[in-house]
Every structure is written in structure tokens, then in C-alpha cells.
Amino acid sequence: MFGIFSRKKREPKPSQTNPGLGPELNTTFSNGERSWSEHLNLVECLSDVLGAENISLKRHRGWLELDTGHIVIPQLLSLEPREDGSVRTTSTIEVHHPSGIPEGTFEYQHSTGDNLKASFGAGFQGWAKLDLPVLRDAVLQKPESCSMLYMPWPSQDAPVVRHRRVLFGPVQLTARTEFLPDSEEHGPMCPCCFFTSTMEAFQPMLDDGKFHAVRFFGMRQDNEAQGDCRINGLDYDHGKYAIVKYVNTWTDIGFEMRKQYAVIQDCGPPPADAPRETSQ
């Protein structure tokens, strides 16, 4: 068990694979007419965002502790001033939980805003709406927000069948919705399609019995397909190629982007009458 979960609270340390640079930043900007400085504490910024979502938490110096037991560590990664005076920022948020996510997982947030707080805050809001519901449900026996796929999975190492499940977060869709086809059996907001259409690429994650948080990203523009995939914050090329192949099946409407977060994990056996796929 990680020391950060002992009775005497110790400051949690991000994983070695997390490239974050810390929770505080001081920087000076100049636009040719004036110079100014901005200071931001990302723990405070994320606390404000989650508070607006009515999520109970306790704020520490370098991390947040949610009422569900999740330890949340926000960190700066990069910032880039833009010619119009706004700023583009990248951060990471790493999450641990003593039972459901003991080894931790992190993900990136890319955003823009008029100033540092607005930009990082926008990225944190996206994380709170897309990623956090999945991470909160990952520590529950019965998910409260996510749709779920039960998968009895044969194990090469265990004498019995392993019970695996996939939790599907909401799909973020950016497109001209009036052009979206309505004849598809599973439309663009379907929570299961990213995974079920690329499932072969994730067989190693289904086999190993470990916790995997998956970022799906697909975009089609001017008949060109693009995709990206990360697992526990790290690039996963097989997933990326499978997503690009899936995106090529989308109807070309000029521009369409979909983004989703999902978790693959062990679980107890489902009730005898539980369907293979269940939605909350």
C-alpha cells in the first residue's frame, strides 16, 4: 500500500512517468505595450472548479483529497502566450485511490484562455466532466454515472475466469450537428462504440487483470481521419491505429471530433441476471 494512504498524511508523489512540473507557477508576460506577472496555484484552481461542481474535498498544499478517497494531484506542464494576448496551457492531473486505483493514473489537459487561471480552469472543467465521473465510478461496485460492459475473460495465469469490466465516460462531440447522420444504429454519442470498434487493440489490457484508464480521441476533417490513444497517460500506438481505422468509417460531414475516457479493470462476478452490457 502506498505511503500516501497511511494515517499520517504524507505528501503524495506523482508517478515517474508523469512529466508534470509542479502545482505552482509565476510567470511574466509582455505584449510589446506592457509587461505583467501572473501567479497561479493549480491546486487552488482545481479546487475552485470541483467546488463549482459540488464535489466535496479537502485541500492540501500540493494535492486534493476527495470525499470518495481519491487523491488528486494537478501539475503544470507548459504554457504558451499567443499573439492575441491569450495563453495556451497544458497540465496533468494524476489520481490515486487506495483500493480502486492504487498505482495511480494521469492524463493531460490542453486548453486556452484569456489568462492563466481561465486557461487552466477550462482544462480542469473538461477533466471534471469527462474523466472524473469514470474515476469515481471505478471504485464503486455499481457505477453511478457511467455505462458499463461486463466481460467474463479467460485468463492464461488464473485457473478461473477473470471478471473484467469497461466503464464508459461521456462522449464529447464537436461537429455541425445538423449534418450528423441519424440512420446509424449507434450514433456519435454512443458510449460503447469507441471501445467495441477498436476492441482487438485492447486485448492485452483485457488479459492482464490490471487497471487501465484509456483516452480515446478521433477526428475527421475534409475526409482525413486522425486519432490518438493513451493508456494511463502514456501513448498507445496500437490503439491510435485502431481509432484511425474506426474514424475512417464515419460519415464525412466536413468536420467531426469525438473524445472519451474509459476504464478497464477487474471486478466481481456480475449478478446472474445481469446483461452483458448495462447502462445506468
Secondary structure, 3 states (H helix, E strand, C coil): CCHHHCCCCCCCCCCCCCCCCCCEEEEEEECCCCEEEEEEEHHHHHHHHHHHCCCCEEECCCCEEECCCCEEEEEEEEEEECCCCCEEEEEEEEEEECCCEEEEEEEEEEEEECCHHHHHHHHHHHHHHHCHHHHHHCCCCCCCCCEEEEEEECCCCCCCCEEEEEEECCCEEEECHHHCCCCCCCCCCCCCHHHHCCHHHHHHHHHCCCCEEEEEEEEEECCEEEEEEEECCEECHHHHHHHHHHHCCCCCCCEEEEEEEEEEEECCCCCCCCCCEECC
